[in-house]
Amino acid sequence: ADFDVHSYEPLYRKSLLLHIILLASMIGFGLFFLINFFLLSNSFISFLNFLAFVIEVYAFYSIRKTGSLDIATSIVVFNLFIFLLLLVFIQEGKDFTFIWTIFFPITAIFLMGSRKGIVYSFAFYTIFFTMAYLGIGVWQNGEWNSVSFIRLVFASLILIYVLFLVEQSSEKSYIALKSVREKEKKYLEQLHQSSITDHLTGLYNRRELDNLFEKAFKKAQKEKKYFAFFISDIDFFKEYNDTYGHHKGDIALQEISNVFKQHLHKGLANIFRLGGEEFGGFVIDKDKDAILSYLDTIRKDIETLNIAHTKSTSSKLTASFGVCILSEYSLDDFEIIYKLADKLLYEAKESGRNITKGELAKI
């Protein structure tokens, strides 16, 4: 069956083992049916073989139809449970009948797990041992005796004990391996986040900007909305660092980043720290003027922080915005769009700073 599992997972082994058992038992029951019906003329045993064959075929079919192993597992275990006990009861130990009973604990424990499998195995052997005990002096033309019975019990219990330990060890190993895998997965996720996130601000970095551009661009194209890319630069930030120190500068960057984050839910697809005091992002909206108004609100909120800056013309930290807006999607070259937004940012700076400068891209 087509299951999305790894080779180390119990489900993979269960699927593999179940298919092997089903195929082997279908072939086995089919051959025994033919032998008992045509060669040995044992109609009752041949009927049991045929019935078991049909049940196994149905179990195999259920896997293909439902994609679930649970139903097939229950069918296989129950089928073996009934068939083997009937075989023991009818044959009374003749023709090495007992040897076939070893397949029940193997099947039950490996397919159902150590705990559930051992319960089914004890239930099976409780009935089996009871029949074997009652058969002392009767089975095998009277040759079945107490010593034979003790050997059977001893060998069977050793078998299920070994099978139980093997399966339990496998389950514990998988639990330990799963724990390691989960920790590894968590670590890799953290590593991935650190590779796309700016450590200081918690925003996406320049690298992730390149990765997400195409996704945002296609979203706007699909929804037939305006696509805007903006670049924002903090005014006179070099002078701020020179005056107040880089530690204060880092705190200011974090406060301004929080302003951007507060506006994310209002339509900003993504926001990034491009480097130093520069930020950027995508805005998708059906209204061009709404985009500019939205970004200008962010600009005003940054100004409202009232972060003192004596070397600034406004005596506080402010930011300028350059916004490149696309209404047609023939242009999908991010470098060109980036340069257009950067040009508009430069114009905003030249016009006195603390300005949002945006226009439709002219291609």
PESULVEN-V611582 format. One record per residue. N is the residue number from 1. SS is DSSP state (a for helix, b for strand, c for the rest). PSI is psi in degrees with one decimal (* if undefined). D_LAST is the distance of its C-alpha to the last C-alpha in Angstrom with 1 decimal. Layout:
# PESULVEN-V611582
n=N ss=SS psi=PSI d_last=D_LAST
n=N ss=SS psi=PSI d_last=D_LAST
This chain:
# PESULVEN-V611582
n=1 ss=c psi=155.4 d_last=54.4
n=2 ss=c psi=87.1 d_last=50.7
n=3 ss=c psi=139.1 d_last=50.8
n=4 ss=c psi=79.9 d_last=48.0
n=5 ss=c psi=162.5 d_last=50.4
n=6 ss=c psi=158.6 d_last=51.0
n=7 ss=c psi=-21.1 d_last=54.1
n=8 ss=c psi=-6.3 d_last=55.6
n=9 ss=c psi=145.0 d_last=55.5
n=10 ss=a psi=-33.9 d_last=58.8
n=11 ss=a psi=-35.4 d_last=57.0
n=12 ss=a psi=-48.0 d_last=56.2
n=13 ss=a psi=-40.0 d_last=59.9
n=14 ss=a psi=-44.9 d_last=61.1
n=15 ss=a psi=-45.4 d_last=59.0
n=16 ss=a psi=-47.9 d_last=60.2
n=17 ss=a psi=-41.0 d_last=63.8
n=18 ss=a psi=-41.8 d_last=63.8
n=19 ss=a psi=-40.0 d_last=62.6
n=20 ss=a psi=-46.5 d_last=65.2
n=21 ss=a psi=-43.6 d_last=67.9
n=22 ss=a psi=-46.7 d_last=67.0
n=23 ss=a psi=-43.6 d_last=66.8
n=24 ss=a psi=-42.5 d_last=70.0
n=25 ss=a psi=-35.1 d_last=71.9
n=26 ss=a psi=-43.7 d_last=70.9
n=27 ss=a psi=-44.6 d_last=72.2
n=28 ss=a psi=-49.8 d_last=75.3
n=29 ss=a psi=-36.3 d_last=76.2
n=30 ss=a psi=-43.8 d_last=75.7
n=31 ss=a psi=-43.6 d_last=78.0
n=32 ss=a psi=-33.8 d_last=80.6
n=33 ss=a psi=-47.3 d_last=80.6
n=34 ss=a psi=-42.0 d_last=81.4
n=35 ss=a psi=-48.5 d_last=84.0
n=36 ss=a psi=-32.1 d_last=85.8
n=37 ss=a psi=-45.7 d_last=85.7
n=38 ss=a psi=-33.2 d_last=86.7
n=39 ss=a psi=-44.7 d_last=88.5
n=40 ss=c psi=-10.1 d_last=90.1
n=41 ss=c psi=36.5 d_last=90.4
n=42 ss=c psi=92.4 d_last=89.5
n=43 ss=a psi=-38.9 d_last=88.1
n=44 ss=a psi=-46.3 d_last=87.4
n=45 ss=a psi=-39.0 d_last=85.6
n=46 ss=a psi=-35.0 d_last=83.6
n=47 ss=a psi=-43.7 d_last=82.6
n=48 ss=a psi=-41.3 d_last=81.4
n=49 ss=a psi=-43.1 d_last=79.5
n=50 ss=a psi=-42.1 d_last=77.9
n=51 ss=a psi=-44.0 d_last=77.0
n=52 ss=a psi=-38.4 d_last=75.5
n=53 ss=a psi=-45.3 d_last=73.5
n=54 ss=a psi=-42.5 d_last=72.1
n=55 ss=a psi=-41.5 d_last=71.1
n=56 ss=a psi=-38.3 d_last=69.3
n=57 ss=a psi=-41.6 d_last=67.4
n=58 ss=a psi=-40.9 d_last=66.3
n=59 ss=a psi=-42.6 d_last=65.2
n=60 ss=a psi=-41.0 d_last=63.1
n=61 ss=a psi=-37.8 d_last=61.6
n=62 ss=a psi=-32.9 d_last=60.8
n=63 ss=a psi=-46.6 d_last=58.7
n=64 ss=a psi=-34.3 d_last=56.6
n=65 ss=a psi=-45.9 d_last=56.4
n=66 ss=a psi=-21.9 d_last=55.8
n=67 ss=c psi=12.8 d_last=54.3
n=68 ss=c psi=140.1 d_last=56.8
n=69 ss=c psi=-18.2 d_last=59.5
n=70 ss=a psi=-45.9 d_last=61.7
n=71 ss=a psi=-46.8 d_last=63.3
n=72 ss=a psi=-39.4 d_last=64.0
n=73 ss=a psi=-46.6 d_last=65.5
n=74 ss=a psi=-41.3 d_last=67.8
n=75 ss=a psi=-46.4 d_last=68.9
n=76 ss=a psi=-47.2 d_last=69.6
n=77 ss=a psi=-45.7 d_last=71.6
n=78 ss=a psi=-40.4 d_last=73.5
n=79 ss=a psi=-47.6 d_last=74.3
n=80 ss=a psi=-39.4 d_last=75.7
n=81 ss=a psi=-52.8 d_last=77.6
n=82 ss=a psi=-46.6 d_last=79.5
n=83 ss=a psi=-47.6 d_last=79.9
n=84 ss=a psi=-38.4 d_last=81.2
n=85 ss=a psi=-39.7 d_last=83.7
n=86 ss=a psi=-38.8 d_last=84.9
n=87 ss=a psi=-43.5 d_last=85.3
n=88 ss=a psi=-43.1 d_last=87.3
n=89 ss=a psi=-41.1 d_last=89.5
n=90 ss=a psi=-44.6 d_last=90.2
n=91 ss=a psi=-21.7 d_last=90.7
n=92 ss=c psi=43.9 d_last=92.6
n=93 ss=c psi=3.4 d_last=91.5
n=94 ss=a psi=153.3 d_last=92.4
n=95 ss=a psi=42.1 d_last=90.5
n=96 ss=a psi=37.6 d_last=88.6
n=97 ss=a psi=-35.4 d_last=86.8
n=98 ss=a psi=-28.0 d_last=86.2
n=99 ss=a psi=-27.0 d_last=83.9
n=100 ss=a psi=-18.9 d_last=81.2
n=101 ss=a psi=-18.5 d_last=81.1
n=102 ss=a psi=-21.0 d_last=79.3
n=103 ss=a psi=-20.1 d_last=76.1
n=104 ss=a psi=-54.8 d_last=76.0
n=105 ss=a psi=-34.4 d_last=75.5
n=106 ss=a psi=-48.7 d_last=73.1
n=107 ss=a psi=-48.0 d_last=71.0
n=108 ss=a psi=-47.0 d_last=71.4
n=109 ss=a psi=-43.1 d_last=70.6
n=110 ss=a psi=-30.5 d_last=67.7
n=111 ss=a psi=-34.1 d_last=66.1
n=112 ss=a psi=-6.8 d_last=66.8
n=113 ss=c psi=162.5 d_last=66.8
n=114 ss=a psi=-45.7 d_last=69.7
n=115 ss=a psi=-52.2 d_last=70.8
n=116 ss=a psi=-38.6 d_last=70.5
n=117 ss=a psi=-38.0 d_last=71.7
n=118 ss=a psi=-33.0 d_last=74.8
n=119 ss=a psi=-46.4 d_last=75.8
n=120 ss=a psi=-37.0 d_last=75.6
n=121 ss=a psi=-42.7 d_last=77.5
n=122 ss=a psi=-38.1 d_last=80.3
n=123 ss=a psi=-42.9 d_last=80.5
n=124 ss=a psi=-48.0 d_last=80.8
n=125 ss=a psi=-26.1 d_last=83.4
n=126 ss=a psi=-45.0 d_last=85.4
n=127 ss=a psi=-42.9 d_last=86.1
n=128 ss=a psi=-47.6 d_last=86.4
n=129 ss=a psi=-35.9 d_last=88.9
n=130 ss=a psi=-45.6 d_last=90.9
n=131 ss=a psi=-40.9 d_last=91.3
n=132 ss=a psi=-37.8 d_last=92.2
n=133 ss=a psi=-41.4 d_last=94.8
n=134 ss=a psi=-17.7 d_last=96.4
n=135 ss=c psi=0.8 d_last=96.5
n=136 ss=c psi=127.1 d_last=98.8
n=137 ss=c psi=-4.8 d_last=101.9
n=138 ss=c psi=-47.0 d_last=100.4
n=139 ss=c psi=157.1 d_last=97.3
n=140 ss=a psi=45.2 d_last=97.5
n=141 ss=a psi=37.0 d_last=101.1
n=142 ss=a psi=-2.9 d_last=102.2
n=143 ss=c psi=-12.7 d_last=100.8
n=144 ss=c psi=116.7 d_last=98.1
n=145 ss=c psi=-174.6 d_last=99.6
n=146 ss=a psi=-38.3 d_last=98.8
n=147 ss=a psi=-42.2 d_last=97.8
n=148 ss=a psi=-41.0 d_last=95.3
n=149 ss=a psi=-44.8 d_last=93.9
n=150 ss=a psi=-41.0 d_last=93.5
n=151 ss=a psi=-43.4 d_last=91.8
n=152 ss=a psi=-47.3 d_last=89.3
n=153 ss=a psi=-46.4 d_last=88.6
n=154 ss=a psi=-48.1 d_last=88.3
n=155 ss=a psi=-40.1 d_last=86.0
n=156 ss=a psi=-42.3 d_last=83.8
n=157 ss=a psi=-38.5 d_last=83.4
n=158 ss=a psi=-42.2 d_last=82.5
n=159 ss=a psi=-51.7 d_last=79.9
n=160 ss=a psi=-28.8 d_last=78.1
n=161 ss=a psi=-45.2 d_last=78.3
n=162 ss=a psi=-44.9 d_last=76.7
n=163 ss=a psi=-41.2 d_last=74.0
n=164 ss=a psi=-44.5 d_last=73.4
n=165 ss=a psi=-41.3 d_last=73.1
n=166 ss=a psi=-47.0 d_last=70.7
n=167 ss=a psi=-40.4 d_last=68.4
n=168 ss=a psi=-39.7 d_last=68.6
n=169 ss=a psi=-41.0 d_last=67.7
n=170 ss=a psi=-41.9 d_last=64.7
n=171 ss=a psi=-42.3 d_last=63.6
n=172 ss=a psi=-38.3 d_last=64.0
n=173 ss=a psi=-41.1 d_last=62.1
n=174 ss=a psi=-39.9 d_last=59.2
n=175 ss=a psi=-43.1 d_last=59.2
n=176 ss=a psi=-42.6 d_last=59.2
n=177 ss=a psi=-39.4 d_last=56.4
n=178 ss=a psi=-39.8 d_last=54.4
n=179 ss=a psi=-42.8 d_last=54.8
n=180 ss=a psi=-43.0 d_last=53.6
n=181 ss=a psi=-41.0 d_last=50.6
n=182 ss=a psi=-41.0 d_last=49.6
n=183 ss=a psi=-40.6 d_last=49.9
n=184 ss=a psi=-42.7 d_last=47.9
n=185 ss=a psi=-42.3 d_last=45.2
n=186 ss=a psi=-41.6 d_last=45.1
n=187 ss=a psi=-42.8 d_last=44.9
n=188 ss=a psi=-36.7 d_last=42.0
n=189 ss=a psi=-42.2 d_last=40.2
n=190 ss=a psi=-40.1 d_last=40.8
n=191 ss=a psi=-40.9 d_last=39.7
n=192 ss=a psi=-44.4 d_last=36.5
n=193 ss=a psi=-39.8 d_last=35.8
n=194 ss=a psi=-26.5 d_last=36.6
n=195 ss=a psi=-18.7 d_last=34.1
n=196 ss=a psi=0.5 d_last=31.2
n=197 ss=b psi=140.9 d_last=32.4
n=198 ss=c psi=125.4 d_last=32.6
n=199 ss=c psi=-39.4 d_last=36.4
n=200 ss=c psi=-46.1 d_last=36.4
n=201 ss=c psi=-20.0 d_last=34.3
n=202 ss=c psi=2.8 d_last=34.5
n=203 ss=c psi=164.7 d_last=30.8
n=204 ss=b psi=151.6 d_last=28.7
n=205 ss=c psi=-178.3 d_last=27.9
n=206 ss=a psi=-34.5 d_last=24.9
n=207 ss=a psi=-42.7 d_last=26.0
n=208 ss=a psi=-25.3 d_last=26.0
n=209 ss=a psi=-45.7 d_last=22.5
n=210 ss=a psi=-36.9 d_last=21.3
n=211 ss=a psi=-35.6 d_last=23.7
n=212 ss=a psi=-8.8 d_last=22.7
n=213 ss=a psi=-52.1 d_last=18.9
n=214 ss=a psi=-40.2 d_last=18.8
n=215 ss=a psi=-46.6 d_last=21.6
n=216 ss=a psi=-39.5 d_last=20.0
n=217 ss=a psi=-45.4 d_last=16.6
n=218 ss=a psi=-32.1 d_last=18.7
n=219 ss=a psi=-46.1 d_last=20.8
n=220 ss=a psi=-40.8 d_last=18.1
n=221 ss=a psi=-43.8 d_last=17.0
n=222 ss=a psi=-40.6 d_last=20.7
n=223 ss=a psi=-1.7 d_last=21.5
n=224 ss=c psi=49.7 d_last=18.5
n=225 ss=c psi=170.1 d_last=17.9
n=226 ss=b psi=141.0 d_last=15.3
n=227 ss=b psi=123.5 d_last=14.6
n=228 ss=b psi=136.4 d_last=14.6
n=229 ss=b psi=129.6 d_last=15.2
n=230 ss=b psi=152.9 d_last=17.3
n=231 ss=b psi=131.5 d_last=19.1
n=232 ss=b psi=136.1 d_last=22.4
n=233 ss=b psi=132.9 d_last=24.7
n=234 ss=b psi=128.7 d_last=28.3
n=235 ss=c psi=136.0 d_last=29.0
n=236 ss=c psi=40.9 d_last=31.7
n=237 ss=a psi=-31.8 d_last=32.5
n=238 ss=a psi=-43.0 d_last=33.9
n=239 ss=a psi=-33.5 d_last=36.3
n=240 ss=a psi=-46.2 d_last=37.2
n=241 ss=a psi=-40.7 d_last=38.2
n=242 ss=a psi=-34.0 d_last=40.1
n=243 ss=a psi=-45.3 d_last=42.0
n=244 ss=a psi=-10.1 d_last=42.8
n=245 ss=c psi=156.0 d_last=42.5
n=246 ss=a psi=-29.4 d_last=40.3
n=247 ss=a psi=-44.5 d_last=42.3
n=248 ss=a psi=-35.2 d_last=41.5
n=249 ss=a psi=-39.7 d_last=37.9
n=250 ss=a psi=-40.1 d_last=37.9
n=251 ss=a psi=-41.1 d_last=39.5
n=252 ss=a psi=-40.5 d_last=36.9
n=253 ss=a psi=-39.0 d_last=34.1
n=254 ss=a psi=-39.7 d_last=36.0
n=255 ss=a psi=-41.2 d_last=36.4
n=256 ss=a psi=-37.2 d_last=32.8
n=257 ss=a psi=-38.1 d_last=32.0
n=258 ss=a psi=-33.0 d_last=34.4
n=259 ss=a psi=-46.5 d_last=32.5
n=260 ss=a psi=-43.6 d_last=29.4
n=261 ss=a psi=-36.6 d_last=31.7
n=262 ss=a psi=-22.7 d_last=33.3
n=263 ss=c psi=2.2 d_last=30.0
n=264 ss=a psi=-37.9 d_last=29.1
n=265 ss=a psi=-9.2 d_last=30.9
n=266 ss=a psi=5.3 d_last=28.8
n=267 ss=c psi=-10.3 d_last=25.7
n=268 ss=b psi=121.8 d_last=24.3
n=269 ss=b psi=-49.9 d_last=23.9
n=270 ss=b psi=156.3 d_last=24.6
n=271 ss=b psi=146.6 d_last=25.0
n=272 ss=b psi=150.9 d_last=25.4
n=273 ss=b psi=116.4 d_last=26.9
n=274 ss=b psi=-20.5 d_last=24.6
n=275 ss=b psi=142.5 d_last=27.5
n=276 ss=c psi=-124.5 d_last=29.7
n=277 ss=c psi=15.9 d_last=28.8
n=278 ss=b psi=138.1 d_last=25.2
n=279 ss=b psi=160.6 d_last=24.4
n=280 ss=b psi=167.5 d_last=21.4
n=281 ss=b psi=174.4 d_last=20.9
n=282 ss=b psi=140.6 d_last=19.2
n=283 ss=b psi=131.9 d_last=19.6
n=284 ss=b psi=122.4 d_last=19.4
n=285 ss=b psi=155.2 d_last=20.4
n=286 ss=c psi=-9.9 d_last=20.3
n=287 ss=c psi=119.6 d_last=20.0
n=288 ss=a psi=-45.2 d_last=17.2
n=289 ss=a psi=-31.9 d_last=19.9
n=290 ss=a psi=-34.2 d_last=22.2
n=291 ss=a psi=-49.0 d_last=20.0
n=292 ss=a psi=-39.5 d_last=20.0
n=293 ss=a psi=-41.0 d_last=23.7
n=294 ss=a psi=-47.2 d_last=24.5
n=295 ss=a psi=-34.0 d_last=23.1
n=296 ss=a psi=-30.4 d_last=24.7
n=297 ss=a psi=-40.4 d_last=27.9
n=298 ss=a psi=-43.6 d_last=27.8
n=299 ss=a psi=-44.0 d_last=27.3
n=300 ss=a psi=-37.8 d_last=30.4
n=301 ss=a psi=-34.1 d_last=32.4
n=302 ss=a psi=-43.0 d_last=31.9
n=303 ss=a psi=-35.8 d_last=33.2
n=304 ss=a psi=-16.8 d_last=36.0
n=305 ss=c psi=-25.8 d_last=37.3
n=306 ss=c psi=45.1 d_last=38.8
n=307 ss=c psi=112.5 d_last=38.9
n=308 ss=b psi=135.9 d_last=40.6
n=309 ss=c psi=96.7 d_last=38.9
n=310 ss=c psi=-23.2 d_last=40.9
n=311 ss=c psi=4.7 d_last=38.5
n=312 ss=c psi=149.7 d_last=35.6
n=313 ss=c psi=-23.6 d_last=35.2
n=314 ss=c psi=1.3 d_last=35.6
n=315 ss=c psi=16.8 d_last=38.5
n=316 ss=b psi=164.2 d_last=36.9
n=317 ss=c psi=132.9 d_last=34.2
n=318 ss=c psi=175.7 d_last=30.8
n=319 ss=b psi=148.7 d_last=27.3
n=320 ss=b psi=149.5 d_last=23.8
n=321 ss=b psi=135.9 d_last=20.7
n=322 ss=b psi=125.1 d_last=17.0
n=323 ss=b psi=118.3 d_last=15.0
n=324 ss=b psi=120.1 d_last=11.5
n=325 ss=b psi=133.4 d_last=11.4
n=326 ss=b psi=133.0 d_last=9.7
n=327 ss=c psi=-18.7 d_last=11.1
n=328 ss=c psi=153.9 d_last=9.8
n=329 ss=c psi=27.9 d_last=10.6
n=330 ss=c psi=-26.2 d_last=9.0
n=331 ss=c psi=113.9 d_last=7.8
n=332 ss=c psi=20.1 d_last=11.2
n=333 ss=c psi=109.2 d_last=11.4
n=334 ss=a psi=-35.3 d_last=13.3
n=335 ss=a psi=-38.8 d_last=13.5
n=336 ss=a psi=-44.9 d_last=9.8
n=337 ss=a psi=-41.0 d_last=10.1
n=338 ss=a psi=-45.3 d_last=13.4
n=339 ss=a psi=-36.6 d_last=12.5
n=340 ss=a psi=-42.3 d_last=10.1
n=341 ss=a psi=-38.5 d_last=13.2
n=342 ss=a psi=-36.8 d_last=15.5
n=343 ss=a psi=-42.1 d_last=14.1
n=344 ss=a psi=-34.1 d_last=14.7
n=345 ss=a psi=-41.7 d_last=18.0
n=346 ss=a psi=-41.2 d_last=18.9
n=347 ss=a psi=-36.6 d_last=18.3
n=348 ss=a psi=-39.0 d_last=20.5
n=349 ss=a psi=-43.0 d_last=23.1
n=350 ss=a psi=-25.5 d_last=23.1
n=351 ss=c psi=2.6 d_last=23.6
n=352 ss=c psi=-1.2 d_last=26.8
n=353 ss=c psi=170.2 d_last=26.1
n=354 ss=c psi=43.4 d_last=27.0
n=355 ss=c psi=146.9 d_last=23.9
n=356 ss=b psi=112.6 d_last=21.2
n=357 ss=b psi=116.4 d_last=17.8
n=358 ss=b psi=150.5 d_last=15.0
n=359 ss=b psi=163.7 d_last=12.0
n=360 ss=b psi=141.8 d_last=9.3
n=361 ss=c psi=133.8 d_last=6.1
n=362 ss=c psi=103.7 d_last=3.8
n=363 ss=c psi=* d_last=0.0
